[in-house]
Amino acid sequence: ERHSLEGKFLQEIGRVCYWQGKLDDALEMQKKALRILRKTLGPDTEEVGQVLCDTAKVLMQQGKLAEAVDKCGEGLAVLRRALGDEHPDVALNLINMATFQEGAGDVEGAVECLSEAQRIYRRGDPQGMGAHVDAQLMRLTMRLEGRV
């Protein structure tokens, strides 16, 4: 029988493959990790949500923007159920979702995600991401207003 540690290990291997640019290998490792983590921990856990969001990053790098948005949305829904709407990991993945949406041409959706991340970070910003979100949000707002 498989153990959740195997899933977490495969997730980490997938992350290494991602950073090495081995995107097909990364995607395969994330898919295997997801199957194991869902089976051993259940469908609505932080670990499952994070694997889904990691998978979205791989899909984005492969140019599969619509799939990346869908997968990140699925991961965010799981993270919200597991951690709550105000958790910093939710905010971090909202930033990723904004990147995917902007790449797919949905600038308004990206602004919505960044605005929500900004609200979360205003309540507490342990990772120091608030300034980054502010800058991204300003750039996209100017783009929507036609000033860029």
DRENPA-3360 file (N, C-alpha, C; in nm, 2 decimals, always signed):
BEGIN
1 = ERHSLEGK = +0.08/-0.12/+0.00/+0.00/+0.00/+0.00/+0.09/+0.12/+0.00 ~ +0.04/+0.22/-0.07/+0.12/+0.35/-0.08/+0.10/+0.44/+0.04 ~ +0.20/+0.52/+0.07/+0.20/+0.61/+0.18/+0.20/+0.75/+0.13 ~ +0.15/+0.85/+0.20/+0.15/+0.99/+0.16/+0.29/+1.04/+0.14 ~ +0.39/+0.99/+0.21/+0.52/+1.03/+0.19/+0.57/+1.01/+0.05 ~ +0.53/+0.90/-0.01/+0.56/+0.87/-0.15/+0.51/+0.98/-0.24 ~ +0.38/+1.02/-0.21/+0.33/+1.13/-0.29/+0.40/+1.26/-0.28 ~ +0.44/+1.29/-0.15/+0.51/+1.42/-0.13/+0.65/+1.41/-0.19;
9 = FLQEIGRV = +0.71/+1.30/-0.19/+0.84/+1.28/-0.25/+0.83/+1.30/-0.40 ~ +0.73/+1.24/-0.46/+0.71/+1.26/-0.61/+0.68/+1.40/-0.64 ~ +0.61/+1.47/-0.56/+0.58/+1.62/-0.58/+0.71/+1.69/-0.58 ~ +0.80/+1.66/-0.49/+0.93/+1.73/-0.48/+1.01/+1.70/-0.60 ~ +1.01/+1.58/-0.65/+1.08/+1.54/-0.77/+1.03/+1.62/-0.89 ~ +0.89/+1.63/-0.89/+0.83/+1.71/-1.00/+0.87/+1.86/-0.99 ~ +0.89/+1.91/-0.87/+0.94/+2.05/-0.86/+1.08/+2.06/-0.91 ~ +1.16/+1.97/-0.88/+1.30/+1.97/-0.93/+1.30/+1.96/-1.08;
17 = CYWQGKLD = +1.22/+1.87/-1.14/+1.22/+1.86/-1.29/+1.17/+1.99/-1.35 ~ +1.07/+2.06/-1.28/+1.02/+2.19/-1.33/+1.13/+2.29/-1.34 ~ +1.21/+2.30/-1.23/+1.32/+2.40/-1.23/+1.43/+2.36/-1.32 ~ +1.44/+2.24/-1.36/+1.54/+2.19/-1.46/+1.49/+2.21/-1.60 ~ +1.37/+2.25/-1.61/+1.31/+2.26/-1.75/+1.26/+2.13/-1.81 ~ +1.26/+2.03/-1.73/+1.21/+1.90/-1.78/+1.06/+1.89/-1.75 ~ +0.98/+1.96/-1.83/+0.84/+1.98/-1.81/+0.76/+1.86/-1.82 ~ +0.79/+1.77/-1.92/+0.71/+1.65/-1.93/+0.73/+1.56/-1.81;
25 = DALEMQKK = +0.85/+1.55/-1.76/+0.88/+1.47/-1.64/+0.82/+1.53/-1.52 ~ +0.82/+1.66/-1.51/+0.76/+1.73/-1.40/+0.61/+1.70/-1.40 ~ +0.54/+1.71/-1.51/+0.40/+1.69/-1.52/+0.37/+1.54/-1.48 ~ +0.45/+1.45/-1.52/+0.42/+1.31/-1.49/+0.44/+1.29/-1.34 ~ +0.54/+1.35/-1.28/+0.56/+1.33/-1.13/+0.44/+1.39/-1.05 ~ +0.40/+1.51/-1.10/+0.29/+1.58/-1.03/+0.16/+1.49/-1.04 ~ +0.13/+1.43/-1.16/+0.01/+1.35/-1.17/+0.02/+1.23/-1.08 ~ +0.14/+1.17/-1.07/+0.15/+1.05/-0.98/+0.13/+1.09/-0.84;
33 = ALRILRKT = +0.19/+1.20/-0.80/+0.18/+1.25/-0.66/+0.03/+1.28/-0.63 ~ -0.04/+1.34/-0.73/-0.18/+1.38/-0.70/-0.26/+1.25/-0.68 ~ -0.24/+1.15/-0.76/-0.31/+1.02/-0.74/-0.29/+0.96/-0.60 ~ -0.16/+0.96/-0.56/-0.13/+0.90/-0.43/-0.18/+0.99/-0.31 ~ -0.16/+1.12/-0.32/-0.21/+1.20/-0.21/-0.36/+1.20/-0.20 ~ -0.43/+1.20/-0.31/-0.58/+1.19/-0.30/-0.62/+1.06/-0.23 ~ -0.55/+0.95/-0.27/-0.59/+0.82/-0.22/-0.55/+0.81/-0.07 ~ -0.44/+0.86/-0.03/-0.39/+0.84/+0.11/-0.44/+0.95/+0.21;
41 = LGPDTEEV = -0.45/+1.08/+0.16/-0.49/+1.19/+0.25/-0.63/+1.23/+0.23 ~ -0.69/+1.21/+0.11/-0.82/+1.25/+0.08/-0.82/+1.37/-0.02 ~ -0.93/+1.40/-0.08/-0.93/+1.50/-0.19/-0.92/+1.65/-0.15 ~ -0.95/+1.68/-0.02/-0.95/+1.82/+0.02/-0.85/+1.85/+0.12 ~ -0.72/+1.83/+0.09/-0.61/+1.86/+0.18/-0.52/+1.96/+0.12 ~ -0.45/+2.03/+0.21/-0.35/+2.12/+0.16/-0.25/+2.06/+0.06 ~ -0.21/+1.94/+0.08/-0.11/+1.88/-0.01/-0.17/+1.86/-0.15 ~ -0.29/+1.81/-0.15/-0.36/+1.79/-0.28/-0.37/+1.93/-0.35;
49 = GQVLCDTA = -0.42/+2.03/-0.28/-0.43/+2.16/-0.34/-0.30/+2.22/-0.40 ~ -0.19/+2.19/-0.32/-0.06/+2.24/-0.37/-0.01/+2.17/-0.49 ~ -0.04/+2.04/-0.49/+0.01/+1.96/-0.61/-0.07/+2.01/-0.74 ~ -0.20/+2.04/-0.72/-0.28/+2.09/-0.83/-0.22/+2.23/-0.88 ~ -0.18/+2.31/-0.79/-0.13/+2.44/-0.82/+0.01/+2.43/-0.88 ~ +0.09/+2.33/-0.83/+0.22/+2.31/-0.90/+0.20/+2.26/-1.04 ~ +0.10/+2.17/-1.06/+0.07/+2.12/-1.19/+0.04/+2.24/-1.29 ~ -0.04/+2.33/-1.24/-0.07/+2.45/-1.32/+0.05/+2.53/-1.36;
57 = KVLMQQGK = +0.15/+2.54/-1.28/+0.28/+2.61/-1.32/+0.34/+2.53/-1.44 ~ +0.34/+2.40/-1.43/+0.40/+2.32/-1.54/+0.32/+2.35/-1.67 ~ +0.19/+2.34/-1.66/+0.11/+2.36/-1.78/+0.13/+2.50/-1.84 ~ +0.15/+2.60/-1.75/+0.17/+2.73/-1.80/+0.30/+2.74/-1.88 ~ +0.41/+2.67/-1.83/+0.54/+2.67/-1.90/+0.53/+2.60/-2.03 ~ +0.44/+2.50/-2.04/+0.42/+2.43/-2.16/+0.33/+2.51/-2.26 ~ +0.28/+2.62/-2.22/+0.20/+2.70/-2.31/+0.05/+2.67/-2.31 ~ +0.01/+2.58/-2.21/-0.13/+2.54/-2.20/-0.20/+2.63/-2.10;
65 = LAEAVDKC = -0.22/+2.75/-2.14/-0.27/+2.85/-2.05/-0.41/+2.82/-2.00 ~ -0.50/+2.78/-2.08/-0.64/+2.75/-2.04/-0.64/+2.63/-1.94 ~ -0.56/+2.53/-1.96/-0.54/+2.42/-1.87/-0.48/+2.46/-1.74 ~ -0.39/+2.55/-1.75/-0.32/+2.61/-1.62/-0.42/+2.68/-1.54 ~ -0.51/+2.76/-1.60/-0.61/+2.84/-1.53/-0.71/+2.74/-1.46 ~ -0.75/+2.64/-1.53/-0.84/+2.54/-1.48/-0.78/+2.47/-1.36 ~ -0.66/+2.42/-1.38/-0.59/+2.34/-1.27/-0.56/+2.43/-1.15 ~ -0.52/+2.55/-1.17/-0.50/+2.64/-1.06/-0.63/+2.67/-0.99;
73 = GEGLAVLR = -0.74/+2.69/-1.06/-0.87/+2.71/-1.00/-0.91/+2.59/-0.92 ~ -0.89/+2.47/-0.96/-0.92/+2.35/-0.89/-0.83/+2.35/-0.76 ~ -0.70/+2.38/-0.77/-0.61/+2.38/-0.66/-0.65/+2.49/-0.56 ~ -0.69/+2.60/-0.60/-0.73/+2.71/-0.51/-0.86/+2.67/-0.43 ~ -0.95/+2.61/-0.50/-1.07/+2.56/-0.43/-1.04/+2.46/-0.32 ~ -0.95/+2.37/-0.35/-0.91/+2.28/-0.25/-0.83/+2.35/-0.13 ~ -0.74/+2.44/-0.17/-0.67/+2.51/-0.06/-0.76/+2.59/+0.03 ~ -0.86/+2.65/-0.04/-0.96/+2.73/+0.04/-1.03/+2.64/+0.14;
81 = RALGDEHP = -1.07/+2.52/+0.10/-1.14/+2.43/+0.19/-1.05/+2.38/+0.30 ~ -0.93/+2.36/+0.26/-0.83/+2.30/+0.36/-0.78/+2.41/+0.46 ~ -0.75/+2.53/+0.41/-0.68/+2.63/+0.49/-0.76/+2.75/+0.52 ~ -0.87/+2.77/+0.45/-0.95/+2.89/+0.47/-0.91/+3.00/+0.36 ~ -1.00/+3.09/+0.34/-0.98/+3.19/+0.24/-0.87/+3.30/+0.27 ~ -0.83/+3.31/+0.39/-0.74/+3.41/+0.43/-0.59/+3.37/+0.45 ~ -0.57/+3.24/+0.41/-0.43/+3.18/+0.43/-0.33/+3.24/+0.33 ~ -0.21/+3.26/+0.38/-0.11/+3.31/+0.28/-0.08/+3.22/+0.16;
89 = DVALNLIN = -0.10/+3.09/+0.18/-0.08/+3.00/+0.06/-0.19/+3.02/-0.04 ~ -0.31/+3.06/+0.00/-0.42/+3.09/-0.09/-0.38/+3.22/-0.17 ~ -0.33/+3.32/-0.09/-0.28/+3.45/-0.16/-0.17/+3.42/-0.26 ~ -0.07/+3.34/-0.22/+0.04/+3.31/-0.32/-0.01/+3.25/-0.44 ~ -0.11/+3.15/-0.43/-0.16/+3.09/-0.55/-0.26/+3.18/-0.63 ~ -0.32/+3.27/-0.56/-0.40/+3.38/-0.64/-0.30/+3.46/-0.73 ~ -0.18/+3.49/-0.68/-0.08/+3.56/-0.76/-0.05/+3.47/-0.88 ~ -0.03/+3.34/-0.86/+0.00/+3.25/-0.98/-0.12/+3.25/-1.07;
97 = MATFQEGA = -0.24/+3.24/-1.02/-0.36/+3.24/-1.10/-0.37/+3.37/-1.19 ~ -0.33/+3.48/-1.12/-0.33/+3.61/-1.20/-0.24/+3.61/-1.32 ~ -0.12/+3.55/-1.29/-0.02/+3.53/-1.40/-0.08/+3.45/-1.52 ~ -0.14/+3.34/-1.48/-0.20/+3.25/-1.58/-0.31/+3.32/-1.66 ~ -0.40/+3.39/-1.58/-0.51/+3.46/-1.65/-0.46/+3.57/-1.74 ~ -0.36/+3.65/-1.69/-0.31/+3.75/-1.78/-0.25/+3.69/-1.91 ~ -0.18/+3.58/-1.89/-0.12/+3.51/-2.01/-0.23/+3.47/-2.11 ~ -0.34/+3.43/-2.05/-0.45/+3.38/-2.13/-0.54/+3.49/-2.19;
105 = GDVEGAVE = -0.50/+3.62/-2.15/-0.58/+3.74/-2.20/-0.69/+3.79/-2.11 ~ -0.70/+3.73/-1.99/-0.81/+3.77/-1.90/-0.75/+3.87/-1.80 ~ -0.72/+3.99/-1.84/-0.66/+4.09/-1.75/-0.75/+4.12/-1.64 ~ -0.88/+4.13/-1.66/-0.98/+4.16/-1.55/-0.98/+4.06/-1.45 ~ -0.97/+3.93/-1.49/-0.97/+3.82/-1.39/-0.84/+3.82/-1.31 ~ -0.73/+3.86/-1.38/-0.60/+3.87/-1.31/-0.61/+3.98/-1.20 ~ -0.67/+4.09/-1.24/-0.68/+4.20/-1.14/-0.77/+4.16/-1.02 ~ -0.87/+4.08/-1.05/-0.96/+4.03/-0.94/-0.87/+3.94/-0.84;
113 = CLSEAQRI = -0.79/+3.85/-0.90/-0.71/+3.76/-0.82/-0.61/+3.84/-0.74 ~ -0.54/+3.94/-0.80/-0.44/+4.02/-0.73/-0.51/+4.11/-0.62 ~ -0.63/+4.16/-0.65/-0.70/+4.24/-0.55/-0.73/+4.15/-0.42 ~ -0.77/+4.03/-0.45/-0.80/+3.94/-0.33/-0.67/+3.90/-0.26 ~ -0.56/+3.88/-0.33/-0.43/+3.85/-0.27/-0.39/+3.97/-0.18 ~ -0.41/+4.09/-0.24/-0.37/+4.21/-0.17/-0.45/+4.22/-0.04 ~ -0.58/+4.19/-0.04/-0.66/+4.20/+0.08/-0.61/+4.10/+0.19 ~ -0.57/+3.98/+0.14/-0.52/+3.88/+0.24/-0.39/+3.93/+0.30;
121 = YRRGDPQG = -0.30/+3.98/+0.21/-0.17/+4.03/+0.26/-0.18/+4.15/+0.35 ~ -0.28/+4.23/+0.33/-0.30/+4.35/+0.42/-0.33/+4.30/+0.57 ~ -0.38/+4.18/+0.58/-0.42/+4.13/+0.71/-0.29/+4.06/+0.78 ~ -0.19/+4.03/+0.70/-0.07/+3.97/+0.75/+0.01/+3.92/+0.63 ~ +0.14/+3.95/+0.63/+0.22/+3.93/+0.51/+0.36/+3.87/+0.56 ~ +0.35/+3.74/+0.60/+0.48/+3.68/+0.65/+0.58/+3.66/+0.55 ~ +0.55/+3.66/+0.42/+0.64/+3.63/+0.32/+0.69/+3.76/+0.25 ~ +0.64/+3.88/+0.29/+0.68/+4.00/+0.23/+0.63/+4.02/+0.09;
129 = MGAHVDAQ = +0.52/+3.96/+0.05/+0.47/+3.97/-0.09/+0.38/+4.08/-0.12 ~ +0.34/+4.16/-0.02/+0.25/+4.27/-0.05/+0.29/+4.37/-0.15 ~ +0.42/+4.41/-0.14/+0.47/+4.51/-0.23/+0.47/+4.46/-0.38 ~ +0.51/+4.33/-0.39/+0.51/+4.27/-0.52/+0.36/+4.27/-0.58 ~ +0.27/+4.24/-0.50/+0.13/+4.23/-0.55/+0.08/+4.38/-0.58 ~ +0.12/+4.47/-0.50/+0.08/+4.61/-0.53/+0.14/+4.66/-0.67 ~ +0.26/+4.62/-0.69/+0.32/+4.66/-0.82/+0.25/+4.59/-0.94 ~ +0.22/+4.46/-0.93/+0.16/+4.39/-1.03/+0.02/+4.45/-1.06;
137 = LMRLTMRL = -0.05/+4.48/-0.95/-0.19/+4.53/-0.96/-0.19/+4.66/-1.02 ~ -0.10/+4.75/-0.99/-0.09/+4.88/-1.05/-0.06/+4.87/-1.20 ~ +0.03/+4.78/-1.24/+0.06/+4.76/-1.38/-0.06/+4.71/-1.46 ~ -0.13/+4.62/-1.40/-0.25/+4.56/-1.47/-0.37/+4.66/-1.48 ~ -0.38/+4.74/-1.37/-0.49/+4.84/-1.37/-0.46/+4.95/-1.47 ~ -0.33/+4.99/-1.49/-0.30/+5.08/-1.59/-0.32/+5.03/-1.73 ~ -0.29/+4.90/-1.74/-0.32/+4.83/-1.87/-0.46/+4.83/-1.91 ~ -0.55/+4.80/-1.81/-0.69/+4.80/-1.83/-0.74/+4.94/-1.87;
145 = EGRV = -0.68/+5.04/-1.81/-0.73/+5.18/-1.83/-0.66/+5.24/-1.96 ~ -0.58/+5.16/-2.03/-0.52/+5.20/-2.16/-0.41/+5.29/-2.15 ~ -0.35/+5.29/-2.03/-0.23/+5.38/-2.01/-0.10/+5.31/-2.03 ~ -0.10/+5.19/-2.07/+0.02/+5.11/-2.09/+0.01/+5.05/-2.23;
% end
